[in-house]
Amino acid sequence: MNRTGLVIALAVAAVAGVIFGLRPDLDLKLAGLFFDPERGGFWRSYDPTYLRARDAATWLITLVVMPAVVALVIKLVRPQRPLLIPGRAIVLMLVTLALGPGVVANLVFKEHWGRPRPIDVTEFGGTEHFRPWWDPRGDCPKNCSFVAGEPSGAFWTLAPAAVVPPQWRALAYGAALTFGAAVGVLRIVAGAHFFSDVVFAGVFSFLVIWLVHGLLYRWRRTRTSDAAVDGVLKRMIMSQRAALMRIRPGRRDPASAGTSEEQGKE
């Protein structure tokens, strides 16, 4: 997550943006490679093998994020215990998952950028008019084509890749990019997204991760430590419990009770 990665991502966005902006028909031609009228159009969208691969990708993303979720839940239950995984890694993974695929892809773009999906455009037997990637004035009312949501989630795996041990980081980045591209291909062959939707899904996911990683790890004015994150979480949880105790007097805090018992034994 350095400046080189940022330059590459911006270069990819610029090249893809210009090419598919000047030649939007390329998106149609690439989607058309997987359209077969004799088999029902984008027949892979309901092919059992495709559906299993799509489910497997969703489960893989879930498995990748689960360590951060479990560590945070345990911290909520036992705030006195140190986090099971580094605090900054938890923040990076959960915040970028919420912002990238969640806010940027699904709430900002897919709900307001009216580009129809390939399966819905007239060129492939649909009723909506094709739009290039840069034009939000499409017929799609919601959950539209730009940008690709599931590939955004797949490219999000760049976030956990950024916090693996340095000797494995290049391999992890490669695996994350391969996974994101593979999920993107799955969605293209099913007529759910155009090629440019997938490219910008990867770019936007990377930019969100690059920004949050910089705030936590790289930039002097904002970077923090794992111990500091652990301490902030502990104070937040304990203060919230204290507030609940004031609202509901007579209820003992299990964490505080455990601490008092340990002190009594000493």
Helices and strands as residue ranges (DSSP letters): H 3-22, H 25-32, G 37-39, G 43-46, H 48-77, H 87-97, I 98-109, G 118-120, G 122-124, H 149-155, H 158-161, H 166-189, H 195-213, I 214-218, H 226-247, H 254-265
